[in-house]
Amino acid sequence: MTVTAFENCRIFDGHGPEYIEDHRVVVAEGRIQALEPMSGKPPQDADIVDCGGRVLMPGLIDCHFHAYGVSFSFYELDRMPRELLAQHGAKTMRDTLHRGFTTIRDAAGADIGLWLALEQGLIEGPRLYYPGRALSQTGGHGDMRPGDEIEATACACGYMGSLTVTADGPDEVRKAVREELRKGAHQIKIFISGGVVSPTDPLWMPQYSDEEVRAAVEEAATRRTYVMAHCHTDDGARRCVDLGVRTIEHGSEILDDTAAAIVEAGAYVVPTLSVMHVIKDHAGQLGLPSSSQGKILRVHETMLAAMETCARHGVKLGLGSDLLGHEYMKLQGREFAYRGEVHSPLEVLRSATSINAEILRQEGNLGCIALDAHADLLVLEGDPMKNLDLFADASNIPVIMKAGRFVRRTGF
């Protein structure tokens, strides 16, 4: 049995406002075996990692990710052979892990095949929590057919893309949820408002009836899991709370009353600033419909204010990136600095560790340095309590450990 001991480090445990000093972290069999004072001796024959006063923290968690989202062009994505898409997914997983993200929650498209490849060690990557295809009403945010695409038949069979599928009416929604759960989905994703990249729905558009949302929530509950909902509007966020949705994705227009209701319901909001910046800065290069540019300007104006509102009321905020395309997924770590524009470094670090672990229902296992937690650990060059920009460059993370095994160990 290999035993590893991290010493001479300042420890951010995922929770506390102050670093834990003069302690070592002992790892064995994939878990943290001890968080103990340095005054005692390390285990005999332990592999000692002298951190040289650097920060040791839990592995990062991204709670809004797209493992198969290899392009902003859904026309291209939906016509890609699944075998090729799987290879892209393998690259995405490997690259993400090497940016320090040891766990991701996919938000549309990732499936049991990718999960099994990770579990069986066929590919390298983070822990994966997947929803299968996300559910959209016809003409909703997950329906990526352009409005001038005319069906060859009149069967109204709906749309199934690489990441999403349409289901209309409570019975169809119920059946679609059951199908994703049958295939092992860890959570269910639906769309409750319009979105930026979809071609035919305005941002303000309410999507799915109350009965349809309840059907999804009820079916998820039968498997002791939950629903995450794409939602930009305040009205949509309030519906999420009233109908039992557990996590509100984006939450770009949340106002005071709704924020208070989210806290009372024990729900979460996962803002996604990175994708907003990419679309705003690179809209002309992404192949998006012209309508998307107007939509992103509206979201950009409201999202930071909504995040401040949520923080003021005590809403628990996760952290997600929502990026598409290998070129832009490289910017995943910038989410920290974007969030730092409105929140303290401690709040952002908690979002990416212990709060995201709560969202995954893995508190005590992930996102923390504590006895018997998974040994997902990072050593940093720099102080994240003072500089969140360091996460934008993976070279600032010389040591990455997942499940007690070194993914990267540079200079130690």
TILOTOR-62282 format. One record per residue (C-alpha): residue in three letters; x, y, z. Coordinates in steps of 0.001 Angstrom, whole numbers, plus 500000, padded with zeros to 6 digits. Layout:
> ALA:X:Y:Z
...
% end
This chain:
> MET:500000:500000:500000
> THR:501412:503391:498963
> VAL:501166:506112:501593
> THR:501691:509763:500677
> ALA:502164:512585:503175
> PHE:501871:516259:502206
> GLU:503928:518428:504553
> ASN:505023:522039:504941
> CYS:501803:523321:503397
> ARG:499084:525854:504098
> ILE:495824:523933:503885
> PHE:492539:525262:502533
> ASP:490102:522583:503604
> GLY:487215:523721:501389
> HIS:485445:525517:504217
> GLY:487484:527591:506644
> PRO:488389:531250:506133
> GLU:491932:530679:507375
> TYR:494588:528275:506173
> ILE:495366:525350:508457
> GLU:499039:525610:509359
> ASP:501567:523122:510768
> HIS:499580:520060:509734
> ARG:500224:517221:507309
> VAL:497748:515380:505124
> VAL:498227:511625:504880
> VAL:496786:509741:501903
> ALA:496364:505989:501449
> GLU:494037:503756:499432
> GLY:492585:506707:497581
> ARG:491379:508581:500645
> ILE:492634:511008:503244
> GLN:493729:508932:506211
> ALA:494765:511784:508488
> LEU:494899:515544:508884
> GLU:497328:515725:511758
> PRO:499771:518097:513495
> MET:503311:518142:512150
> SER:504596:517544:515682
> GLY:504055:513823:515184
> LYS:506032:511614:512822
> PRO:504708:510702:509361
> PRO:503842:507057:508658
> GLN:506830:504820:508130
> ASP:507940:504549:504483
> ALA:505541:507323:503431
> ASP:506240:509209:500211
> ILE:506827:512731:501565
> VAL:505691:515668:499426
> ASP:507333:518802:500826
> CYS:505087:521604:499578
> GLY:507566:524314:500506
> GLY:504939:526493:502149
> ARG:502587:526312:499168
> VAL:498813:526008:499393
> LEU:497251:522547:499448
> MET:493536:522450:498603
> PRO:490826:520078:497376
> GLY:490540:519296:493686
> LEU:488286:521676:491786
> ILE:484694:520847:490848
> ASP:482921:522290:487782
> CYS:479163:521901:488180
> HIS:478150:523070:484711
> PHE:480256:521362:482075
> HIS:479761:519832:478623
> ALA:481949:516795:478074
> TYR:480708:516368:474486
> GLY:480339:520098:473803
> VAL:483206:520241:471335
> SER:481736:523026:469171
> PHE:479458:526048:469465
> SER:478010:524932:466115
> PHE:475246:522485:466956
> TYR:474772:521819:463241
> GLU:478306:520412:463215
> LEU:477936:518729:466582
> ASP:474704:516934:465712
> ARG:476180:515521:462496
> MET:479366:514250:464061
> PRO:479715:510446:464166
> ARG:479238:509229:467735
> GLU:482553:507397:467551
> LEU:484337:510665:466767
> LEU:482378:512490:469454
> ALA:483549:509877:471963
> GLN:487171:510581:471031
> HIS:486579:514297:471529
> GLY:485029:513476:474903
> ALA:488137:511548:475914
> LYS:490338:514542:475063
> THR:488010:516887:476934
> MET:488176:514706:480042
> ARG:491955:514451:479995
> ASP:492488:518177:479415
> THR:490017:519106:482148
> LEU:491725:516933:484740
> HIS:495065:518507:483887
> ARG:493580:521925:484624
> GLY:492961:520787:488208
> PHE:489282:519866:487909
> THR:489026:516454:489522
> THR:485206:516312:489333
> ILE:482686:517624:486811
> ARG:478917:517634:486610
> ASP:477870:517459:482988
> ALA:474901:519592:481943
> ALA:473825:517859:478719
> GLY:474949:514908:476650
> ALA:477482:512932:478674
> ASP:476451:509306:478957
> ILE:477120:505923:480463
> GLY:479730:505088:477814
> LEU:481950:507985:478826
> TRP:481363:507265:482514
> LEU:482311:503597:482109
> ALA:485432:504492:480129
> LEU:486536:506666:483059
> GLU:485558:504123:485709
> GLN:487398:501314:483924
> GLY:490523:503415:483435
> LEU:490326:503345:479642
> ILE:490650:507114:479524
> GLU:492027:509685:481947
> GLY:489736:512293:483422
> PRO:487815:513693:486377
> ARG:484979:512076:488253
> LEU:481882:512436:486100
> TYR:478269:513053:487115
> TYR:476142:512950:483975
> PRO:472481:513623:483032
> GLY:472307:511930:479635
> ARG:470550:514107:477089
> ALA:468918:517227:478477
> LEU:465157:517572:477960
> SER:463607:520425:475989
> GLN:460154:521242:474722
> THR:459817:521518:470959
> GLY:461077:524957:469962
> GLY:462782:525413:473330
> HIS:466392:526091:474211
> GLY:467427:522483:473637
> ASP:465814:522291:470173
> MET:468705:523267:467945
> ARG:466888:523064:464597
> PRO:466812:526423:462796
> GLY:463383:527834:462106
> ASP:463736:527400:458341
> GLU:464530:523698:458623
> ILE:461505:521908:457196
> GLU:460874:518331:458240
> ALA:460846:515765:455448
> THR:457759:514133:456946
> ALA:454753:515345:458876
> CYS:455168:512919:461777
> ALA:456308:515611:464236
> CYS:458700:513051:465707
> GLY:460740:515725:467433
> TYR:464430:516366:467715
> MET:467275:514324:469159
> GLY:470696:515920:469005
> SER:474054:515078:470478
> LEU:473287:516829:473759
> THR:469504:517261:473954
> VAL:466181:515679:473091
> THR:462669:517097:472812
> ALA:459789:515771:474914
> ASP:456364:517433:475070
> GLY:453606:516922:477608
> PRO:453868:515332:481063
> ASP:453755:511783:479738
> GLU:456552:512305:477213
> VAL:458659:514097:479800
> ARG:458088:511323:482320
> LYS:459097:508683:479791
> ALA:462184:510640:478681
> VAL:463324:511065:482292
> ARG:462820:507383:482975
> GLU:464895:506556:479906
> GLU:467840:508678:481018
> LEU:467619:507254:484541
> ARG:467531:503740:483088
> LYS:470840:504542:481418
> GLY:472368:505547:484729
> ALA:471937:509321:484747
> HIS:473052:510865:488030
> GLN:470718:513866:487651
> ILE:468204:515183:485109
> LYS:468550:518395:483095
> ILE:465631:520416:481693
> PHE:465207:523865:480128
> ILE:462833:526365:481742
> SER:463715:529596:479876
> GLY:465099:530623:476527
> GLY:468829:530632:475961
> VAL:471592:532331:474043
> VAL:472784:529763:471492
> SER:469408:528266:470513
> PRO:468052:529578:467190
> THR:464282:529977:467636
> ASP:463399:530898:471233
> PRO:463607:534363:472810
> LEU:465497:534568:476094
> TRP:462374:535597:478024
> MET:460296:532654:476810
> PRO:458833:530443:479579
> GLN:459432:526777:478743
> TYR:457775:523610:479986
> SER:454484:523795:481791
> ASP:454239:523283:485529
> GLU:452855:519800:484927
> GLU:455816:518863:482735
> VAL:458350:520145:485275
> ARG:456579:518301:488099
> ALA:456719:515097:486067
> ALA:460508:515446:485730
> VAL:460959:516253:489426
> GLU:458736:513363:490524
> GLU:460526:510831:488328
> ALA:463963:511993:489448
> ALA:462847:511604:493053
> THR:461971:507947:492437
> ARG:465703:507363:491891
> ARG:466629:509610:494849
> THR:468100:512214:492558
> TYR:467158:515693:491380
> VAL:466537:518083:488491
> MET:468870:520836:487336
> ALA:467266:523503:485153
> HIS:468672:525918:482604
> CYS:467071:529222:483559
> HIS:467988:532844:482893
> THR:464822:534693:483943
> ASP:463620:535688:487388
> ASP:460165:534277:486654
> GLY:461694:530969:485600
> ALA:463861:530803:488714
> ARG:460796:531340:490878
> ARG:459015:528510:489055
> CYS:462033:526275:489698
> VAL:461731:526913:493424
> ASP:457962:526389:493473
> LEU:458160:523150:491471
> GLY:461006:521434:493323
> VAL:463946:521961:490968
> ARG:467133:521688:493017
> THR:469711:523673:491027
> ILE:469116:526733:488864
> GLU:471701:527019:486097
> HIS:472839:530533:485089
> GLY:470231:532477:487122
> SER:471035:535617:485157
> GLU:468068:537779:486190
> ILE:467301:536705:489763
> LEU:465759:539466:491892
> ASP:465473:539906:495657
> ASP:462195:538087:496343
> THR:463228:535094:494268
> ALA:466655:534949:495902
> ALA:464978:534819:499313
> ALA:462702:532022:498085
> ILE:465696:530045:496798
> VAL:467298:530202:500245
> GLU:464084:529099:501948
> ALA:463740:526150:499569
> GLY:467346:525030:500092
> ALA:468029:525240:496353
> TYR:471261:526283:494613
> VAL:472277:528589:491767
> VAL:475198:527809:489444
> PRO:476341:530964:487606
> THR:478345:530553:484397
> LEU:480341:533660:483531
> SER:483006:532116:481288
> VAL:480663:531222:478461
> MET:479120:534686:478599
> HIS:482542:536279:478081
> VAL:483459:533905:475248
> ILE:480253:534549:473321
> LYS:480457:538293:473863
> ASP:484101:538463:472756
> HIS:484063:535880:469944
> ALA:480480:535845:468632
> GLY:481583:536377:465039
> GLN:483867:533331:465104
> LEU:481499:530829:466715
> GLY:478984:530262:463930
> LEU:476060:531258:466134
> PRO:472821:532756:464814
> SER:472754:536560:464746
> SER:470044:536521:467410
> SER:472576:535152:469895
> GLN:474582:538383:469939
> GLY:471610:540415:471173
> LYS:470789:537796:473777
> ILE:474285:537727:475251
> LEU:474320:541490:475700
> ARG:471169:541212:477809
> VAL:472644:538413:479918
> HIS:475915:540287:480384
> GLU:474060:543301:481758
> THR:472122:541351:484367
> MET:474179:538353:485506
> LEU:476642:540134:487800
> ALA:473815:542040:489474
> ALA:471888:538785:489943
> MET:474915:537169:491553
> GLU:475281:540074:493956
> THR:471591:539758:494813
> CYS:471967:536036:495478
> ALA:475015:536573:497678
> ARG:473281:539301:499661
> HIS:470435:536921:500514
> GLY:472717:533974:501287
> VAL:471948:531828:498247
> LYS:474427:528982:497937
> LEU:476270:529540:494659
> GLY:478069:526762:492844
> LEU:480650:527273:490125
> GLY:480380:526261:486477
> SER:482004:527191:483180
> ASP:479554:526013:480448
> LEU:482217:526321:477742
> LEU:482079:524614:474353
> GLY:484945:523742:472007
> HIS:488461:522640:472939
> GLU:489839:526098:472116
> TYR:487528:527766:474620
> MET:487472:525050:477264
> LYS:491101:526042:477888
> LEU:489631:529165:479507
> GLN:487808:527126:482173
> GLY:489996:528399:485016
> ARG:489111:532017:484246
> GLU:485737:531453:485871
> PHE:487400:532098:489228
> ALA:488587:535607:488349
> TYR:485256:536475:486719
> ARG:483463:535420:489883
> GLY:485972:537399:491910
> GLU:484577:540588:490374
> VAL:481595:540315:492725
> HIS:482569:537786:495402
> SER:485489:537357:497773
> PRO:488157:534759:496962
> LEU:486960:532641:499881
> GLU:483402:532598:498535
> VAL:484631:531603:495071
> LEU:486876:528844:496431
> ARG:484018:527448:498494
> SER:481802:527500:495399
> ALA:484334:525392:493487
> THR:484851:522916:496330
> SER:482531:522369:499292
> ILE:479384:523976:497838
> ASN:479710:522127:494548
> ALA:480182:518947:496593
> GLU:476872:519700:498338
> ILE:475215:520096:494939
> LEU:476520:516649:494013
> ARG:475358:515318:497391
> GLN:478960:514361:498083
> GLU:479734:516599:501034
> GLY:482430:515003:503167
> ASN:483603:512957:500175
> LEU:484544:515650:497671
> GLY:485484:519311:497810
> CYS:487149:519098:501201
> ILE:490277:518021:503031
> ALA:488944:515927:505861
> LEU:489275:512459:507329
> ASP:488101:509765:504873
> ALA:487398:512202:502031
> HIS:488514:511236:498532
> ALA:492158:512193:498058
> ASP:491573:514709:495261
> LEU:494213:517351:495983
> LEU:496056:520274:494392
> VAL:499270:522085:495289
> LEU:499290:525681:494018
> GLU:501949:528174:493020
> GLY:500491:531325:494518
> ASP:497879:532279:497080
> PRO:494276:531852:495828
> MET:492964:533946:498721
> LYS:494816:536869:497141
> ASN:494887:535996:493434
> LEU:492150:534007:491698
> ASP:493849:534577:488331
> LEU:496271:531766:489090
> PHE:493632:529177:488086
> ALA:493675:530535:484517
> ASP:497094:528938:483954
> ALA:497429:525226:484689
> SER:501174:525596:485163
> ASN:500320:527214:488499
> ILE:499142:523786:489674
> PRO:502343:521706:489853
> VAL:500696:518848:491762
> ILE:497347:517252:490920
> MET:496180:514131:492724
> LYS:492952:512261:492017
> ALA:491838:509330:494169
> GLY:495263:509132:495771
> ARG:497165:508875:492486
> PHE:499334:511617:491035
> VAL:498044:513061:487783
> ARG:500837:515639:487790
> ARG:503865:515990:490038
> THR:506205:518671:488767
> GLY:509264:519527:490854
> PHE:508260:517591:493974
% end
